[in-house]
Amino acid sequence: MTAPQAIVVGGGLAGIAAAVAVAKAGLDTLHLAPKGPPDRRTSALMMPSVEYLQSAGLVTEPAAIGQPLTQIRIIDATSRLVRAPETLFDSREAGLAAFAWNFPNIKLLESFEAARTGLSNLRTLELSVSGLERVADAWRLDLSDGSSVTAPFVVGSDGKKSMVRVAAGFRARENGFTEAALVCDLELGRPLGGASVEFHYPRGPFTLVPAGGTRANLVWIDDRDVLKAAQAEGPDGLRRIFSDKSQHLFGDIKLLTPAHMFLLSTLSVDEAGHDGIVLAGEAAHAFPPIGAQGLNLGLRDVADLSAVLAGTNLGAPRWAVKASEDYSHRRAADLGRTGVMVDTLFRSLLSELLPAQAMRAGGLWALKLSPQLRKQAFSVGMGVR
Ligand SMILES: Cc1cc2nc3c(=O)[nH]c(=O)nc-3n(C[C@H](O)[C@H](O)[C@H](O)COP(=O)(O)OP(=O)(O)OC[C@H]3O[C@@H](n4cnc5c(N)ncnc54)[C@H](O)[C@@H]3O)c2cc1C
């Protein structure tokens, strides 16, 4: 195998997007993407992310694979003393046709893979990395077939448990939650239109996201044991629970797919790059799926990686080290800001403390009453920089 200039590790959405970006920046690229189980999640991607996907050639026509989200409806379903008002955000208020698009991850993956196949300087191997070591000015990666490969620049996009992050000595902070997320596809008796509807319960939201027609994607966050008990009830029990949780607003509910559970945690790193190695996607940051930040942030990693490589002189000595430092610098503020925002939102929903309830209710009242505040909230949530 001839030595590539860059190796991208990980075949998830962040990994494929990164491999395409690195190759499009002109580097001879090797993508290590072992086949995994199908990704049953869906991703609400904010407009800046969708625009990036289109400009990078990763998605040609959003309407062919996804649904636009034009409204966000928040219903306080707690029985707390100080309850928040029902709040409706409408994209037209922000002067937008939609806030976001909701895509099945399987469809995104197909679309990203189609973009990858056309690039002659990008090779893909379905191999995983078992070891990584700094050798002179490059990184040597040991592969699952017993071979090894060396490159000056490496992108670790190998997910939350990233071996690249650990082996390259990045310090990470992780917090596990006792809550988990249950996801499945539903058929509703009444359509959601373009509205994502969030019922906020004390342990987390029960969210229905439009998936076209009368279909919806459910993301239900609750205590792990509560979700396990619900799963054990089987399809009929789940239908009953889902109807109760959605306050019987959407008529008869049918399950279109089995319910899958995802454990939740937060993860952040002090720096996203050093010594010619960078982290992208959940290798660098993980959040509970609240405020739809995870993949949006992963795509912002990739967009910044693309910009850094476009400005890198590949003929200069130590170009890979410089590119990794530039990337780390560029990502620092965004990673810090988004981490604080999502963590605060999550904790305020879980908290049983009256001051937090009052603040949250007060915050939603302020958003309900002030169009200007709502506009600012849109900008923060959509990652407008
Ligand atoms: C329930 C739920 C709902 C979500 N909803 C949203 C949403 O609406 N909007 C949003 O923006 N985000 C959302 N997210 C977050 C989003 O799904 C993730 O941020 C995103 O999928 C992570 O992609 P990734 O490529 O970084 O990681 P992964 O998808 O975990 O991919 C990592 C890849 O690395 C590979 N790998 C691992 N180890 C190795 C190795 N040693 N060698 C080679 N390869 C390796 C794996 O096989 C895998 O292919 C949600 C998450 C959950 C749990």
PDBQT file of the ligand as one rigid body, heavy atoms in Angstrom, charges set to zero:
ROOT
HETATM    1  C1  LIG A 401     -31.162   8.953  20.017  1.00  0.00    +0.000 C 
HETATM    2  C2  LIG A 401     -30.253   9.931  19.322  1.00  0.00    +0.000 A 
HETATM    3  C3  LIG A 401     -30.788  10.915  18.501  1.00  0.00    +0.000 A 
HETATM    4  C4  LIG A 401     -29.957  11.861  17.892  1.00  0.00    +0.000 A 
HETATM    5  N1  LIG A 401     -30.513  12.869  17.150  1.00  0.00    +0.000 NA
HETATM    6  C5  LIG A 401     -29.713  13.824  16.618  1.00  0.00    +0.000 A 
HETATM    7  C6  LIG A 401     -30.275  14.906  15.884  1.00  0.00    +0.000 A 
HETATM    8  O1  LIG A 401     -31.497  15.005  15.731  1.00  0.00    +0.000 OA
HETATM    9  N2  LIG A 401     -29.439  15.840  15.346  1.00  0.00    +0.000 N 
HETATM   10  C7  LIG A 401     -28.082  15.768  15.513  1.00  0.00    +0.000 A 
HETATM   11  O2  LIG A 401     -27.361  16.665  15.033  1.00  0.00    +0.000 OA
HETATM   12  N3  LIG A 401     -27.515  14.743  16.201  1.00  0.00    +0.000 NA
HETATM   13  C8  LIG A 401     -28.298  13.778  16.752  1.00  0.00    +0.000 A 
HETATM   14  N4  LIG A 401     -27.738  12.747  17.443  1.00  0.00    +0.000 N 
HETATM   15  C9  LIG A 401     -26.264  12.640  17.503  1.00  0.00    +0.000 C 
HETATM   16  C10 LIG A 401     -25.720  11.965  16.221  1.00  0.00    +0.000 C 
HETATM   17  O3  LIG A 401     -26.427  10.778  15.953  1.00  0.00    +0.000 OA
HETATM   18  C11 LIG A 401     -24.249  11.662  16.414  1.00  0.00    +0.000 C 
HETATM   19  O4  LIG A 401     -23.579  12.858  16.782  1.00  0.00    +0.000 OA
HETATM   20  C12 LIG A 401     -23.598  11.157  15.137  1.00  0.00    +0.000 C 
HETATM   21  O5  LIG A 401     -24.315  10.096  14.557  1.00  0.00    +0.000 OA
HETATM   22  C13 LIG A 401     -22.181  10.691  15.469  1.00  0.00    +0.000 C 
HETATM   23  O6  LIG A 401     -21.527  10.327  14.283  1.00  0.00    +0.000 OA
HETATM   24  P1  LIG A 401     -19.997   9.900  14.337  1.00  0.00    +0.000 P 
HETATM   25  O7  LIG A 401     -19.648   9.539  12.950  1.00  0.00    +0.000 OA
HETATM   26  O8  LIG A 401     -19.202  10.915  15.057  1.00  0.00    +0.000 OA
HETATM   27  O9  LIG A 401     -19.969   8.603  15.297  1.00  0.00    +0.000 OA
HETATM   28  P2  LIG A 401     -20.521   7.130  15.055  1.00  0.00    +0.000 P 
HETATM   29  O10 LIG A 401     -21.787   7.139  14.287  1.00  0.00    +0.000 OA
HETATM   30  O11 LIG A 401     -20.500   6.471  16.389  1.00  0.00    +0.000 OA
HETATM   31  O12 LIG A 401     -19.427   6.463  14.103  1.00  0.00    +0.000 OA
HETATM   32  C14 LIG A 401     -18.182   6.035  14.585  1.00  0.00    +0.000 C 
HETATM   33  C15 LIG A 401     -17.604   5.073  13.567  1.00  0.00    +0.000 C 
HETATM   34  O13 LIG A 401     -16.269   4.731  13.950  1.00  0.00    +0.000 OA
HETATM   35  C16 LIG A 401     -16.080   3.353  13.731  1.00  0.00    +0.000 C 
HETATM   36  N5  LIG A 401     -15.005   2.888  14.611  1.00  0.00    +0.000 N 
HETATM   37  C17 LIG A 401     -15.039   2.737  15.954  1.00  0.00    +0.000 A 
HETATM   38  N6  LIG A 401     -13.848   2.273  16.394  1.00  0.00    +0.000 NA
HETATM   39  C18 LIG A 401     -13.063   2.152  15.303  1.00  0.00    +0.000 A 
HETATM   40  C19 LIG A 401     -11.714   1.730  15.105  1.00  0.00    +0.000 A 
HETATM   41  N7  LIG A 401     -10.936   1.330  16.129  1.00  0.00    +0.000 N 
HETATM   42  N8  LIG A 401     -11.220   1.710  13.841  1.00  0.00    +0.000 NA
HETATM   43  C20 LIG A 401     -11.979   2.124  12.789  1.00  0.00    +0.000 A 
HETATM   44  N9  LIG A 401     -13.256   2.540  12.925  1.00  0.00    +0.000 NA
HETATM   45  C21 LIG A 401     -13.779   2.548  14.169  1.00  0.00    +0.000 A 
HETATM   46  C22 LIG A 401     -17.436   2.712  14.027  1.00  0.00    +0.000 C 
HETATM   47  O14 LIG A 401     -17.535   1.458  13.388  1.00  0.00    +0.000 OA
HETATM   48  C23 LIG A 401     -18.375   3.758  13.444  1.00  0.00    +0.000 C 
HETATM   49  O15 LIG A 401     -18.618   3.517  12.084  1.00  0.00    +0.000 OA
HETATM   50  C24 LIG A 401     -28.542  11.792  18.078  1.00  0.00    +0.000 A 
HETATM   51  C25 LIG A 401     -28.004  10.778  18.890  1.00  0.00    +0.000 A 
HETATM   52  C26 LIG A 401     -28.853   9.869  19.524  1.00  0.00    +0.000 A 
HETATM   53  C27 LIG A 401     -28.238   8.829  20.429  1.00  0.00    +0.000 C 
ENDROOT
TORSDOF 0
